[in-house]
Amino acid sequence: MPLKDQIDLSIVIVTYKSKEHISGCIQSIYGAAQGLSFEIIIVDNNSGDGLVDLIRDEFPDIILVENKENEGFSRGVNKGVGLASGVYLGILNPDAQLHKNCFNTLLNFIKGNPLASVIGARTVDEVGRSIPSYRSLPHIGNIIKYPISLLLQERRLKKPRRYLLDIWGQSETIDVTNYNGYIIGACMLMRLDFFKKMGMFDTRYFLYAEDADFGFRIKQAGYHAFLVSEASATHKVGRSASENPLSQLYAVESYLNYIHKNFTFVHGAVYKTCYFSFILGWTLRAWLRMGRNETRILLKALRCFIPTWLGGPNRLPKTNG
């Protein structure tokens, strides 16, 4: 039960060199949460781009945490959650802009659906094209989505399919857990006490895969996550990550950690072989295009596939789930 004076919603945003996006993100929250009591908590990962001064000058009511170094997304979210006082928790990317009454719609849904533990809004890009606000949990079955995507080109599947949520058109509200899916961390909402009960994000993921790992854990625990298509937001995909040239390396490291932590040995070996082939092809394409910096980073990413016993990086311990 919420405390008598507890606010409705705490919104946590982690920023890194996101100055050009953050004002639009913050302003959209006011139209998305009309009539709700809420607080905005921004955790800045030592951006150094003037974002902190902008927040202080233009949004003095925001709770601002200034990290002395880039601590990553998971640790930033958890640090913000430690200051949160709402009944519900919203996690939002700085390059997302919520549409009118988005949070109102999400809160009405989660309050009226006891099965819903985590929910997310439908997301579109800047020209209104549907983009995933959920994904299928990493699995061998996901591998077929790549040839299917090439056949579909920019089209989307008309109906959700198990392991293929990434290429579905978000045309209806669904329980993504039934399709082996999870809500991504760009725009998600749940009870604050539920996030804490589930152990919050695993801070050993620096950037990427923390939401997949969280989704895997709630699925293993028997909880459910929903896409709420009536609530919507615009997500400028990858804008925040693009400010960090090492984002490709972080992505590979994180997904390999996810595989090691949550897959069986055989499942992991097959998936890693396919994943290695994909990264190798990506590296060759960068080299052919004379993208020296990208090639250098992807070569580092390929080294992540070296087993620990041969001098490769340490991996997360296996899950107990």
C-alpha positions as CSV (number, residue, x, y, z in Angstrom):
1,M,0.0,0.0,0.0
2,P,1.3,3.5,-0.9
3,L,2.1,5.9,1.9
4,K,-0.4,8.7,2.5
5,D,1.8,11.4,1.0
6,Q,3.7,9.2,-1.5
7,I,3.8,10.6,-5.0
8,D,2.5,8.7,-8.0
9,L,5.6,8.3,-10.1
10,S,9.4,8.6,-10.1
11,I,11.0,9.0,-13.5
12,V,14.7,8.1,-13.7
13,I,16.8,9.2,-16.7
14,V,20.5,8.4,-17.1
15,T,22.4,10.8,-19.4
16,Y,25.7,10.8,-21.1
17,K,26.4,13.7,-23.6
18,S,22.7,14.1,-24.1
19,K,22.4,17.8,-23.9
20,E,20.7,18.3,-27.3
21,H,17.9,15.8,-26.4
22,I,17.3,16.3,-22.7
23,S,15.1,19.4,-22.9
24,G,12.7,17.8,-25.3
25,C,12.6,14.7,-23.2
26,I,11.8,16.6,-20.0
27,Q,9.2,18.8,-21.5
28,S,7.4,15.8,-22.9
29,I,7.0,14.3,-19.5
30,Y,4.7,17.2,-18.3
31,G,2.3,16.4,-21.1
32,A,2.6,12.7,-20.6
33,A,1.8,12.8,-16.9
34,Q,-1.1,15.3,-16.6
35,G,-2.7,15.3,-13.2
36,L,-0.1,12.9,-11.7
37,S,2.3,13.8,-8.9
38,F,5.8,12.9,-10.1
39,E,9.5,13.6,-9.7
40,I,12.3,13.5,-12.3
41,I,15.6,12.1,-11.3
42,I,18.5,12.6,-13.7
43,V,21.8,10.8,-13.2
44,D,24.5,12.2,-15.4
45,N,27.5,10.1,-16.2
46,N,30.1,12.9,-16.3
47,S,28.9,14.2,-19.7
48,G,31.0,17.3,-19.8
49,D,28.8,18.8,-22.5
50,G,27.0,21.5,-20.5
51,L,24.0,19.2,-19.7
52,V,24.4,19.6,-15.9
53,D,24.4,23.5,-16.2
54,L,21.3,23.3,-18.5
55,I,19.4,21.2,-15.9
56,R,20.3,23.5,-13.1
57,D,19.3,26.7,-15.0
58,E,16.2,25.5,-16.8
59,F,14.8,22.7,-14.6
60,P,15.8,23.5,-11.0
61,D,13.1,21.2,-9.5
62,I,14.8,18.1,-11.0
63,I,16.8,15.9,-8.7
64,L,20.2,15.8,-10.3
65,V,23.0,13.3,-9.5
66,E,26.4,14.1,-10.9
67,N,28.7,11.1,-11.3
68,K,32.4,11.9,-11.4
69,E,32.9,9.3,-14.1
70,N,30.8,7.3,-16.6
71,E,29.4,4.6,-14.4
72,G,27.2,3.0,-17.1
73,F,23.5,2.8,-17.6
74,S,22.6,0.0,-15.1
75,R,24.5,1.6,-12.2
76,G,23.1,5.0,-13.1
77,V,19.5,3.7,-13.0
78,N,20.0,1.9,-9.7
79,K,21.5,5.1,-8.2
80,G,18.5,7.1,-9.3
81,V,16.1,4.5,-8.0
82,G,17.9,4.8,-4.6
83,L,16.5,8.4,-4.4
84,A,13.1,7.6,-5.8
85,S,10.0,8.0,-3.6
86,G,7.1,7.3,-6.0
87,V,4.7,4.3,-6.0
88,Y,5.6,3.6,-9.6
89,L,8.9,3.8,-11.4
90,G,9.4,5.0,-15.0
91,I,12.8,4.5,-16.7
92,L,13.3,6.7,-19.7
93,N,16.1,7.3,-22.2
94,P,17.1,11.0,-22.8
95,D,16.5,10.6,-26.5
96,A,12.9,9.6,-26.0
97,Q,9.9,12.0,-26.1
98,L,6.6,10.9,-24.6
99,H,3.3,11.6,-26.4
100,K,0.4,13.1,-24.6
101,N,-1.0,11.2,-21.6
102,C,1.6,8.4,-22.1
103,F,2.2,7.9,-18.4
104,N,-1.5,8.3,-17.6
105,T,-2.3,5.5,-20.0
106,L,0.5,3.3,-18.7
107,L,-0.5,3.8,-15.0
108,N,-4.2,3.1,-15.8
109,F,-3.2,-0.1,-17.5
110,I,-0.9,-1.4,-14.8
111,K,-3.4,-0.5,-12.0
112,G,-6.2,-2.4,-13.9
113,N,-4.2,-5.5,-14.8
114,P,-2.8,-7.4,-11.8
115,L,-0.9,-9.7,-14.2
116,A,1.2,-6.8,-15.5
117,S,4.5,-6.4,-13.6
118,V,6.4,-4.4,-16.2
119,I,4.9,-2.4,-19.1
120,G,6.2,-0.3,-22.0
121,A,4.8,2.2,-24.4
122,R,4.6,1.7,-28.2
123,T,7.5,3.6,-29.8
124,V,8.0,5.2,-33.2
125,D,10.9,7.0,-34.9
126,E,11.0,10.6,-35.9
127,V,8.9,10.1,-39.0
128,G,6.4,7.9,-37.3
129,R,7.6,4.4,-38.3
130,S,7.1,1.7,-35.7
131,I,10.3,0.7,-33.9
132,P,10.5,-2.0,-31.1
133,S,9.9,-1.0,-27.5
134,Y,10.4,-4.7,-26.7
135,R,12.5,-7.4,-28.0
136,S,12.7,-11.2,-28.0
137,L,15.0,-12.6,-25.3
138,P,18.2,-13.8,-26.9
139,H,17.7,-17.4,-28.1
140,I,18.8,-19.7,-30.9
141,G,15.3,-19.2,-32.4
142,N,16.2,-15.5,-32.9
143,I,18.7,-16.3,-35.5
144,I,16.1,-16.7,-38.2
145,K,15.0,-13.1,-37.8
146,Y,17.9,-11.8,-39.8
147,P,17.0,-13.5,-43.1
148,I,13.3,-12.7,-42.5
149,S,14.2,-9.1,-42.0
150,L,16.0,-9.0,-45.3
151,L,12.9,-10.5,-47.0
152,L,10.6,-8.1,-45.3
153,Q,12.9,-5.1,-45.9
154,E,11.2,-2.2,-44.0
155,R,7.9,-4.1,-43.6
156,R,6.8,-5.7,-40.3
157,L,5.1,-8.9,-39.3
158,K,1.4,-8.4,-39.0
159,K,1.1,-10.8,-36.0
160,P,3.5,-11.3,-33.1
161,R,5.6,-14.4,-33.2
162,R,7.6,-16.2,-30.6
163,Y,11.3,-15.2,-30.9
164,L,10.5,-12.7,-33.6
165,L,9.0,-9.7,-31.7
166,D,11.8,-7.5,-33.0
167,I,10.2,-7.4,-36.4
168,W,6.5,-7.2,-35.4
169,G,4.6,-3.9,-36.0
170,Q,3.3,-3.2,-32.4
171,S,-0.2,-3.1,-33.6
172,E,-1.9,-4.3,-30.4
173,T,-1.5,-4.6,-26.7
174,I,0.1,-8.0,-25.8
175,D,1.8,-9.9,-23.0
176,V,5.3,-10.0,-24.4
177,T,6.3,-12.7,-21.9
178,N,4.1,-15.1,-23.8
179,Y,6.3,-14.6,-26.8
180,N,9.6,-14.9,-24.9
181,G,10.0,-11.2,-25.0
182,Y,10.9,-8.3,-22.7
183,I,10.4,-4.5,-22.5
184,I,13.5,-2.5,-23.4
185,G,14.9,0.1,-21.0
186,A,14.2,3.1,-23.2
187,C,10.7,3.5,-21.8
188,M,9.4,1.2,-19.2
189,L,7.2,1.4,-16.1
190,M,6.6,-0.8,-13.0
191,R,6.0,-0.5,-9.3
192,L,9.1,0.9,-7.6
193,D,9.0,-1.9,-4.9
194,F,8.8,-4.6,-7.7
195,F,12.0,-3.3,-9.3
196,K,13.7,-3.4,-5.9
197,K,12.3,-6.9,-5.1
198,M,13.7,-8.2,-8.4
199,G,17.2,-7.0,-7.5
200,M,17.1,-3.9,-9.9
201,F,19.4,-3.9,-12.9
202,D,22.6,-6.1,-12.7
203,T,25.3,-3.4,-12.6
204,R,27.9,-5.7,-14.1
205,Y,26.3,-4.8,-17.5
206,F,27.8,-1.5,-18.3
207,L,25.6,-0.7,-21.3
208,Y,23.1,-2.9,-23.1
209,A,21.5,-6.2,-22.2
210,E,20.6,-5.1,-18.6
211,D,17.0,-4.9,-19.7
212,A,17.1,-8.3,-21.3
213,D,18.7,-9.8,-18.2
214,F,15.9,-8.1,-16.1
215,G,13.3,-9.5,-18.5
216,F,14.8,-13.0,-18.2
217,R,14.7,-12.8,-14.4
218,I,11.1,-11.7,-14.2
219,K,10.1,-14.4,-16.7
220,Q,11.9,-17.1,-14.7
221,A,10.1,-15.8,-11.6
222,G,6.7,-16.2,-13.2
223,Y,5.9,-12.5,-13.8
224,H,4.6,-10.8,-16.9
225,A,5.6,-7.9,-19.1
226,F,3.2,-6.1,-21.5
227,L,3.4,-3.8,-24.4
228,V,0.6,-1.1,-24.1
229,S,0.0,0.0,-27.7
230,E,-2.4,2.8,-26.6
231,A,0.5,4.7,-24.9
232,S,3.2,6.0,-27.3
233,A,6.5,7.8,-27.5
234,T,9.0,8.9,-30.1
235,H,12.5,7.3,-29.6
236,K,15.4,8.7,-31.5
237,V,17.1,5.3,-31.5
238,G,20.7,5.2,-30.7
239,R,21.2,8.9,-30.4
240,S,22.5,8.7,-26.8
241,A,24.7,5.7,-27.5
242,S,26.1,7.3,-30.7
243,E,27.8,9.9,-28.6
244,N,30.0,7.1,-27.2
245,P,32.2,5.5,-29.9
246,L,32.8,2.4,-27.7
247,S,29.0,1.6,-27.6
248,Q,29.6,-1.3,-30.2
249,L,32.2,-2.8,-27.9
250,Y,29.9,-2.5,-24.9
251,A,27.1,-4.2,-26.8
252,V,29.2,-7.2,-27.6
253,E,30.6,-7.5,-24.1
254,S,27.1,-7.2,-22.6
255,Y,25.5,-9.8,-24.8
256,L,28.3,-12.3,-24.3
257,N,27.9,-11.8,-20.6
258,Y,24.2,-12.4,-20.9
259,I,24.8,-15.6,-22.9
260,H,27.3,-16.9,-20.4
261,K,25.1,-16.0,-17.4
262,N,21.8,-17.3,-18.7
263,F,22.4,-20.0,-21.4
264,T,23.2,-23.7,-21.1
265,F,26.6,-24.7,-22.5
266,V,25.3,-26.1,-25.8
267,H,22.8,-23.3,-26.3
268,G,25.5,-20.7,-25.6
269,A,28.1,-22.3,-27.9
270,V,25.7,-22.4,-30.9
271,Y,24.5,-18.8,-30.2
272,K,28.0,-17.4,-29.8
273,T,29.1,-19.1,-33.0
274,C,26.3,-17.3,-34.9
275,Y,26.9,-14.1,-33.0
276,F,30.7,-14.2,-33.8
277,S,29.9,-14.6,-37.5
278,F,27.6,-11.6,-37.4
279,I,30.3,-9.4,-35.7
280,L,33.0,-10.7,-38.1
281,G,30.8,-9.7,-41.0
282,W,30.2,-6.3,-39.5
283,T,33.9,-5.8,-39.0
284,L,34.7,-6.7,-42.6
285,R,32.1,-4.3,-43.8
286,A,33.6,-1.5,-41.7
287,W,37.1,-2.3,-43.0
288,L,35.9,-2.3,-46.7
289,R,34.3,1.1,-46.1
290,M,37.6,2.4,-44.6
291,G,35.9,3.1,-41.3
292,R,39.2,2.9,-39.3
293,N,37.9,3.8,-35.9
294,E,34.8,1.5,-36.2
295,T,37.1,-1.4,-37.5
296,R,39.4,-0.9,-34.5
297,I,36.6,-1.0,-32.0
298,L,35.0,-4.1,-33.7
299,L,38.4,-5.9,-33.7
300,K,38.4,-5.3,-29.9
301,A,34.9,-6.7,-29.8
302,L,36.0,-9.9,-31.6
303,R,38.6,-10.5,-28.9
304,C,35.7,-10.7,-26.4
305,F,34.9,-14.1,-27.9
306,I,38.2,-15.5,-26.7
307,P,37.5,-18.0,-23.8
308,T,38.5,-17.0,-20.3
309,W,40.9,-19.9,-20.0
310,L,42.8,-18.6,-23.1
311,G,43.1,-15.1,-21.6
312,G,39.7,-13.7,-22.6
313,P,37.6,-11.5,-20.4
314,N,35.9,-12.7,-17.2
315,R,32.2,-13.5,-17.6
316,L,29.3,-13.2,-15.2
317,P,28.6,-16.2,-13.1
318,K,25.8,-18.5,-14.1
319,T,22.3,-17.6,-13.0
320,N,20.7,-19.6,-10.2
321,G,17.3,-19.3,-12.0
